[in-house]
Amino acid sequence: MSDWDDAERQALAPLERELADLREIHAGDPPLDLLRAARTGVLPEALQQKTIAHLETSAWSRALAEGADDADAAFDRASADRLLSQIQQQARNAGHRTDRRPMWAPVLVFVSVAAILVVAVGVWRRDALAPQEPSTTAAQRPPPPAPVVFALELTKPDVKLTSAALLVRGTGGSRFADDVAPGLNAYRAGDYAGAARALEAVQSNYPRSVEIPFYLGVSRLFLNDASSAVRALESARARDDPSFSDDVAWYLAVAYEHAGLAPQSRALLERLCGGNSTYGPRACAATGARR
């Protein structure tokens, strides 16, 4: 106990007299490591037999060795603290008894409690001296990630139709303008989820339409579904309609940027920067090029 601190000595103060008697009585007992080794049968034969014989006759040594073997499984810091508190309370209660029976009358009970106390204090000391994980305070928590800021502005293009669209009829004989009207009306109203559903529902009836995949792709961009927007706008680009080519290129560049495909986005912007469309100045500004 010479290396114990004041808090540990204070915790054991109520039992100091009893522990001093125990130290004197058991001064010649084998050390704890030897007792534990004997229980596993790893000592040389002569020493093994001598130590086992001691364990068979000493209730104290048996309780101490058994408690030490089970310490890691039986105790954590909270368990050790509770046990110390209980023993301290029992010691205080014992100090107020009037019968003052001899200390060694309930020898087996006291031996068990004292042995467990030694083990518990050992666990308590081990836990107290072990490096502690720093607690995560609000100041230590990493800041939330900053929102992603994209270089390309996402604005809603106006609705327009190709001249041929007014004459096209679907596979069931219905007019294209009538079939796309619900989706385009939802798009105009800013209901991008409704627009996407309505346009998807009629897309298979008009496989050559550039309007449906274009406005579907833009709607998905506003829904933050960049990968689906890329697929729809790439489909619109494959239609190769001159009246939509610059619109498709710009919004596909936006979709590529949102999807993390910077090289593909830059290639489209460079093409737009070299052209004469209304997207040219924005494309040049985004790439740092001069017109």
Buried (B, 14 or more C-beta within 10 A) or exposed (E): EEEEEEEBEEBBEBBEEBBEEBEEEBEEBBEBEBBBBBBEEEBEEEEBEBBBEBBEEBBBBBBBBBBBBEBEEBBEEEBBBEBBEEBBEEBEEBEEEEEEEEEEEEEEEBBBBBBBBBBBBBBBBBBEEEEEEEEEEEEEEEEEEEEEEEBBEEEBEEEEBBEEBEEBBBEEEEBBBEBBEBBBBBBEEEBBEBBBBBBBEBBEBBEEBBBBBBBBBBBBBBBEBBEBBBBBBBBBBEBEBEEBBBBBBBBBBBBBBBBEBEEBBBBBBBBBBEBEBEBBEBBBBBBEEEE
